[in-house]
Amino acid sequence: MGKRLLYIFTLFLLPFMAIIGCRDPFEPDVTTTDLNYLVVEGFIEIDAQESILKLSRSIPLRAETRLREESGASITLISENNESWEFVEKEPGTYRLTGTFDPNLTYKINILLSNNQEYESDPMIPKISPPIQNVGFTRNEDGVSIHVSTQGNEDAVYFLWDYEETWLFRPPFPSPFIFNPTTNGIDLRKPEQQIALCWLDNKVNRVLLENAGRFANYSIQKDMVFIPNLSEKLMTRYSFSLRQRALDKDAFDFWEIMRKNTEDIGGIFSPLPSLIRGNINPVNSTNKVAIGYVSMGKSRSERLYINVQEVRPWPVFIPDYLECQLELDTIPPTSSYIEFSGPNFIPVVQVVNSMGAVLGYRGAEARCADCTLRGSNVRPEFWED
């Protein structure tokens, strides 16, 4: 959620001016505005899962960079019994903590920046998310819809979801061959050199919320994502990983305002920036305000796999592979060095005569044969076949 929260906040740097009936366009100068507010986000897990807090700085709307990490901070989780736990900065601006915490206690976060500015969260009462009942999908004439079912209760009314997508894909002309610069010949690829099957992923920056109180018995049925026909996501095998968190009312209101500003892009009827307080406060009144919300509790996760066999027919269109073609000319082995030693042309098909002797190879552009130019050939740790 880091980039999402940072981007949403940059929208609030726009002067909010709208007069009904105004005929002249108003274009605010936002190119140099830099309020440099501290942006805080994260969720603290109570049951030995890793908790991650991210600190960054707000940026002008038209700035070239999209992330300014706040490094060198000291972040402490403190219970009502004055027990404390220190976060560790593993990457710039990313602070991690793993522990087990009593859900019946109240906690707060203390943040001391490297410039000695200090911030503290409002008291946090852990919220336990009910289990996810089901993550499923429906195929229709337009594509595939993925949905979640969950059962809220009086203690878990407000929900926030995020998800990650990962999928397998193949290039138009998978190649089992590789040029060997030592022998100037063509070899079969080793498993670690394969470029015919790769993974792509998508970490979604949407705000997905629901109020279970709107439904009978707090029962939620919610669409998460839609995969349109021709998408490469369902070319071979697709993974959808969903995380569900229960929120308190204040956190829900914060993220609801964020969601509306994401969708409306700061329209004249969007919530005013002054309404975005969050639960992070400066300890010293001379410090600048902070933007963000840190919650605490137990989240729930489920993973769904979809194989292409479950949704066939599923034709695929990948714009990156437009005009890919297998070259008609056969490159004899004696010319392999000339044609295949560079990075842009790859041997794809071996040509043999009736006796099985190798006559040469037909090739294709690397962009049409090497999937690692778009994705990774390293199998994700979670992936199941």
Phi, psi and omega in degrees: 000358186303305182294326181297309183295320180295317181293316180301319183292327179299332178297331183283352177282349174290132172301133183268101182221121177209122179241120181300128178092357179294132184262333183273131179294143178245122180240100182291148177274105182241012186288331185245357181294124180217095180279342173057039178288149173286131178248123184237134176208157177156175179218133182258117179276139185261353190238051172072007169277156182289133174258140182231126170245140179237133177244134177209184180239144175295155182227158174299150186302320185260018178293148181289321179280150180246005180203128174235100183291146175257104185257163175080014180275158172250120183241128183232132171266128185234130178271168177295343177269008180068018166287149183221151179222135184262133171283152179243132179277107181271323174230159181306121178081358181244121186240135189233148178208136175237126181191171176245127188231143182293119182289351182267359179259165175255144185229164170215160177251134173247131182237118176246114182280166182294339177268012178073007170288142188233139180227155181215143179276160166296160176303139182243127175255119184303139176248129180263120178283136171296160177298152171284125182286318185197140167239118184222183180217157178230131177263129173228186187292343182260344182155212183235130177251129178255133186224161180235146172239133177212156183245107176282182177204185183296335180265349180225090185254325187250135187230146173231135178237148164222161183210161175231140177249140175220138181212155175270145174213162179233146174284166182299327184232079180301135183244125174268005187247154179216143177284134180256108183291342180286318182257352186060025179243185181249126179246161168286142180289143171282161182307320182286351179259001186296140181230019185260350183214122185223165177248140169239152177223163182217112176265108193282136180254037177266153174260112182248114186230157172203144175256106183295340179294347178282348188242154178298132178059023178060025184270123185250132168235113189225133174286135182258311185207151176239129178253111184286158173308148179081355180293140178288348183301328181254025180297319183226294180208140188228139178241134176236114181252119185247136175239133183241134178229139173270138183240161167275174186297319181296317179296319178300316180297320178301309183288333176293320176294319177300317180299315182296321179289331175295315184283324183270348184051048174069038179293172187292342179256010177285157176301141181292148177305330181296343180278349183269089180261317186075196181235023178248124188235144174291136178289321178260128185296345179278348179284154176291157177292161175243153178245133175142171181216129176247126177245169184217143179162203179240119179268168177232146182225147174217150177235136178242134172250141174232124175265151181300331179299336182278348184233004181300148001285141181222079175294152185235139173234120179240108184304328181298340184254016176299140177066016173289139178207154175274125181296141183283329184288139174268125180269114180294155181306327181291343180253008183302319181298320183294316188270325191247003183282340179275177185274353191257355184221128189235135174292132186240315185237131176271132181254125180234158176269184184296342180266359179089004179283140182282121178268336180156201185220145171257140187240176177214161175302146181301323181296339181263355184233338185254104182290341181289350175287345178241333185219202182238138176268010177268120182295126177298147183299327184278347192295134176241138178275000000 
